[in-house]
Amino acid sequence: MATPRHIYGLVGAGGSGREVMPLLRAQLAAQLDAGQAEVVFVVEGDPPVSHVNGIRVERLETFLAHPQPRSFNVSIGNSRVRERIAGLCETAGAMPVSIIAPTAVVLDECEFGEGAVLCSFALVTSNVRVGRFFHANMYSHVAHDCVLGDFVTLAPKAAINGRIQIGDHAYIGTGAVTREGQPGNPLRIGRGAVVGMGAVVTRDVPEGATVIGNPARLR
């Protein structure tokens, strides 16, 4: 009996999903060419179209009901939505898959939770620990000795310098920069905090706070 074809669902067919799907296809090129895998966009509710960029689109419920092996990732910027959908998929038996662009770079002794997305030219250097369903957008970087929680999002060109701790669900905006922390005294960005576009973070950011500007200040 033939081995069932593995189906990989990328939840989200908007801008983020359309940027990430080519990375997933590249990662699975050998399996796709051999007919061992299929990729689909997955959306909640009825799909407005049948295909996006040549890839079939199906309802979340349909994807989760497939009898063959299923893996998934969630390419949606809102981290709370990402968490909710990841929970639904895992409860239904789908397995998280990390998606790493061919041009992304990860150096020594880094640890990632399930479901990471590292987009084109993202960089994670040495001795970094990252939680589940991390999103590193294009040209973002995380430097040495950082610890990031679950469902953290880095927008394009966000720069997380060394010895930074970032709580779950924090969002770091496009072009934002952090000051490097000190040995034994990391700079901390709290759970659910938002760092605005282009902000320069020089001190700790409280949980749930939004900071903007240079130097970053509470909004």
N, C-alpha and C positions, 0 to 999 in steps of 0.2 A: 504494500500500500504506500502511495506517495506521501511524503511528509507534508502536513498542511502549511500553506503559505503564511508566513508571519505578517501581520498587518500592523503598521506603525501610524498612529494617529497624531497629528499636530493640531491641538485645540486652538482655534483662532485663525481666521482667514483674512484679517485686516492687514494693516501695514506691517506690523511686527511679524505676523505669521508668514506673509509673503516674502519677507527678508530671511526668515529662518528656514523655510522649506527647502531652498536650494542647498543649504548646509546639510540638512538631513539626507537629501538625495545623494549628495556627494559622499557622505559617510557610509551610506548603504549601497554604493554603486555596484559592488560585486554581487550582492544578494539580489538586487533589482535586475541586473543583467541576466542572472541565472534563473529568474522567475521564482525565487525563494521568498521574496518579500514584496509588499505593496505599501505605498504611502498614500494617505488621504488627509485632507483637511477635515476637521471636526468642528461643528458649531452647535450651540444650544438653540433649540427651536428649529423651525423649518428653514433650510438653506434658501437664500434668495436666488441663487444660481446653482447649476449642477456641477460646474467646474470653475476653478480659479487657476489661471496660468497653466491650464492643461491638467490639473490635478483634481480628481473627484472630490466633491464635498458631501459630507453626510452628517446626519444628526448625531448628537452625543449618544442618545439612547441606542441608535443603530450600531454605532461603533462598539459600545459596551456589550451588546448582545451577540457579537460575532463569536462563533464557536472555536475559531482557530486562535493561536497565541496572539496576544495584543500587547503592544507597548505604546507609550504615549509621552508627550511633553505638552506644556501649556505655554503658548506664545502670546500672552496677554499682559499688558503693562501693569494693570491693577493687581497688586500682590495679594489682596484679600480674595479677589475672584480667582486668582491662580491657586491659592490654597484650597478654596472650596471645590474647584473642579478637580484638582489633584486628589482630594479626598474621595470624591465620587468615583474616579477612575480606579484608584487603588482598592476601594471597597468592592468594586465589581471584578477585581482580579487582574486588571491591566497593570503592567510593570513600567515604572518610570525609565526613560532612556535619556541620557545626557547627549547634548548636541554640541560638538566642538568643531568650529570652522577650520578648514585646512591651514589658514594663515594665523590662527590663534597660537599663542605661545604659553606654555606652562613649564616652569623651571623646577628646581629640586624640592622634594619633600612637601608637596602640597596635597591637601585632602579636600575632597568635594563630596557633599551629600548628593542624593539622587536628583536627577532632573535638571542639572545645570545646563545653561545655554551660554556658550562663549562665541560671540559673533566675530566677524572678520576683523583681524588685527587686534583683538583683545589680548592683554598680557597679564599673566599672574606670575609673580616672580617666585621667591623661595620661602619655604616654611610658612605657608599660608593655610588657614583652615576656613572652609566655607561650608555653610549649611545647605539645606535642601532647596531646590528650585531657584537657584541663583541665576540672575540675568546680567550678563556683562555685554553691553552693547558695543558697537563698532568703536575701535580705538580707545576704549576704556582700559584702565590698568589698576592692579592691586599690587602693592609692593610688599617687601619682606615683613614677616612677623605680624601679619594682620589676622584678625579673627572676625569673621562675618557670620551672622545668624542666618536663619531660614528666610526665604522669600525676599532677599535683598535685591534691589534693582539698581544698576548703574546705567545711566543714560550715556549716549555717545560722548567720548572724550572725558568722562569723569576720571579724575586722578586721585586714587587713594594711596597716599604715601605710607611709609613704613610705620609699624607699631600703632595701628588704628584698630579699635574694636567697634563694630557696627551691629546694632540690635536687629532682631527680626523685623521684617516689613519696612525697613528704612529705604528711602528713595534718594539717590544722589543725582542731581540734575546735570544736564549737558554742560560740559566744560567746567564743572565745579572741581575745586582742588582742596585737599586737606593738608594742614601742617603735619610734619612727621612727629609721632609721639616719642617719648623718651624711654630708655630701658627701665622696665619696672613701673612705668607711668604712661600707659598708652592714652592717646586722645580717644574719647568715647563719643559715638553718635548713637543716641538712644533708640529704643524700639519704636517703630512707627514714625520716626523723624523724617522730615523732608528738607533736603538741602537744595536751594534754588539754583537755577541756571547761572553758571559763572560765579557762584559764591566762592569765597576763600575762607575756609574754616580754620580758625586759629585756636579755638578753645572747645571744650566739650559742648555737645548739643543735647539738651534734655529730651527725655522720652516724649514722643508725640509733638515736638516743637517743629516749626518751620523757620528756617533761617535764610536770609538773602544778603547779598552785597559783599563788599570787600573793605574791611573784614566782615565776615558773616555776623549778622545780628538778628535777634528775634523779630519776626514779622508782626 
